[in-house]
Amino acid sequence: MSGAEVAVKMLRHYGINDVRVEMGEGMLTDHYNPTNKTIALSPAVYSGRSIASAAVAAHECGHAVQHAQSYSMLALRSNLVPVMQFSSKVQQFMFMGMMFGVGMGIGGNLLMMVLVITFGVTALFSLVTLPVEFDASKRALVWLDESNVAAGQEYEGAKDALWWAAMTYVAQALGALVMFLYFLLSFLGNRD
């Protein structure tokens, strides 16, 4: 089965009939959008007939299942998206200003405090994302096994693919936490 066929089959298994599966653009762009209830699969996953394509498609369906079952961490993550987007924009302007020397000296502590807050939001968002991603992978693996879409060595391949995909989120969370701590300690050090 192609990734698209796997996604449709998993959605039907859970009685989810209001989510569309469509081909997205680019590489590594697979995602579930709870706002318009679509699963966008990159062309390689959408048409791919590999166990990796099946695993990624099932993972994205795991997010649709989370949404349908009101998984609390997904709701929390969704509520943090606008705050995260705002923080990201503020960070961009702050760094541009710092490149041109704005905020050095007078007002520097205020700017540093803003960076601490915005990177705190980024770290929080990254940490909340971890259980959402791990849970979606867990749901995908259970379904792949129970539906016999992946068995034996194929199941192990799906498990391995999803594990390494999850590790990218762990690395992102650790990076966000390190940046937050860096700016927090810099801010606390500048106050003395």
N, C-alpha and C positions, 0 to 999 in steps of 0.2 A: 504494500500500500504506500501511496505517497504521503507526505506529511499532511497535506490538506485532507486526504481521506481518513487518516488517523484522527485528526482534530474533529472532523464531523462525526466520526464513530464514537469518540469519547463524549462529545457534547450530547449526542443522542442517548448514550448510556445513562447519563445523569439527568435526562429529561430537560435539557437546556435547549430550547428551540428558538430563542430570541437573540442568539449570538451569531453573527456572520463571520465566516472564515474567508479572508481575502489575501491576495498576493500583495505583499508590500514591495518596497524598493530597497536596493542596496544589500550589503552583507551585515549580518549580526544585528538586524533591525527588528527581530521578532518581538512582538509584545501583544498584551491584551489591553484594550482601552475600555475601561468600565463606563466611560461617559457615553460612548455611542455603541457599546457592546459589540466590538469587533475584535477578532484575532487577526493580526497582520503577520503573515509569515514571509520571510525573505524568499526570493525566488528559488534558491537552492533548497530550502526546507519545504516550501510549498509543493514543489514538483519532485523533490528528492525521494528516493526509495531506499534510503539507508536507515540503519538503526538510530543514527544520530538525528536524522530528520524526524523520525518517529518520536524520539525522546524530547526534542525541542518542541514539537507540536503538542505533545501531551502535557509538557510543562506549562505552556501558555494556556492550554485548556484547564490546567490546575488552577490558574488564576480566575478563570471564568467560574469554576466550581466554587472557589472561595467567595466570589462575589454573590453567586446564587445562594450560598449558605450563610451569608452575612458574617464571614470570618472577621473577627474584631481587629486583627492587626492590619488587614488589607484596608479596612475602613479608616483606621488611624493613619496609615500611610497616605491614602487618598486625600484625607483632610490636611495633611502636611504639604501636599504638592504646591498649592499656591504660596505658602510661606517660604518653601524651598526656592521656588522660582523668583520670588521677590529678593530673597537673600542672595541668590546667585547674581542678580543684576546689580545689587548694591556692592557686592565684592568686586565686580568688574570695574565699576566707577571708582571704587576706593583704590584699586591697584593702579588704574590709569592716573589718578591724582597723585599717588605716591611716586610714580615714575617721574612726574614733573615737579616733585618737591612739595606738593600741597600737603599740609598737615604736619610737616616737620617743625618741631618747636611748639609754638602756640597752637593749641587745639590738637596736638599730636595724640594726647591721651584719649581724647574723645574719639578720634578716628580709630585708634587701636581698640577702644572698647566696642565700637561698631563692628570691627573685624572679629573680635572675640564672639560677639553675639551671632553674627552671620555664620561664622564657622561652627559655632555651637549648634545652630540649626542644621547645617550640613551634616555634622556628625550624628545628630539625633536622627535625621532622616535616613542616613546610611545604616544606623543600628536597627531602626524599625524595619528597614527593608530586609534584613537578614532572615527573620522568622517567616516573612511572607514568601521569600524565594525558596527557602528550605521546605516549607510546607507544600508549595506548588510542586516541587520536585518529588516529594514524598507521595503526594496524590497521584502524580504521573506514573511513578514506578509501581504503585499498588495496582492502578488500572492496567498498565502494560502487562503486568504479571497475570492478573485475574482474567483479562480478556484474551490471553494467549497471543497477543500481538508480538510480544517479546518473551522468549523462553530460553532457558539455558544460557548459552554463551551470548546470545543477543541481549538478554536481560542484563547480563553483567556489563555488556558494552553500553547499554542505555544508562545504567547506574554510574558507570565511569564517566560518561559524557556529562551527565547532570552534576556529578560531584565537582568536576573541574569548572563547569560553568558557575557553580555556586561559589567556588573559591575566588572568582573574579569579584564577587560582591563582598567577600570577606576582605580581600585586599583593598577594595575601595573604602570599606568601613574603617579599616585600620589607618589608611591614608588620611581620611577625614578626621579621625580622632587625633592623629599626630599633629595635623595642622591646627586643630582647635587648641590642643595643649600648648603648642608652640606660641600661638598668639596670646593665649591666656597667661602663660608664664612671662612672655615679653611685656604684657600689659602690667602684670603684678610687679615685675622688676623695674619698670619705668615709673611707678608710683612712689618709689622710695626716694 
